[in-house]
Amino acid sequence: MDWKVCVATFTTIFLAELGDKTQIANLCLAAQSRSSFSVFIASVLAFGVVTFITVSLGGILCRVLRPEYIKYGAAALFIVIGILMFAGKV
């Protein structure tokens, strides 16, 4: 295991996820539920599945595309989603 990559990934994801819509949704679900532990387990599993899909897709894309193109595509996607959110379309 590459600990440098592990720590960088943990730090990046941890900071990026603080206060985002997923955290707010988890907060609301836990507040409405009688079982916060169930919300926790379901959230961890859902995030794990999404992460598995994303990492797998990234591994496949890196075999076909240069990493710089993936970064540019991700940046463009963020910009498009931001514009759509600002316009009230998302």
PyMOL commands that set and color helices and strands:
alter all, ss='L'
color gray80, all
select helices_A, chain A and resi 3-17+21-32+36-64+67-86
alter helices_A, ss='H'
color red, helices_A
deselect
rebuild
show_as cartoon
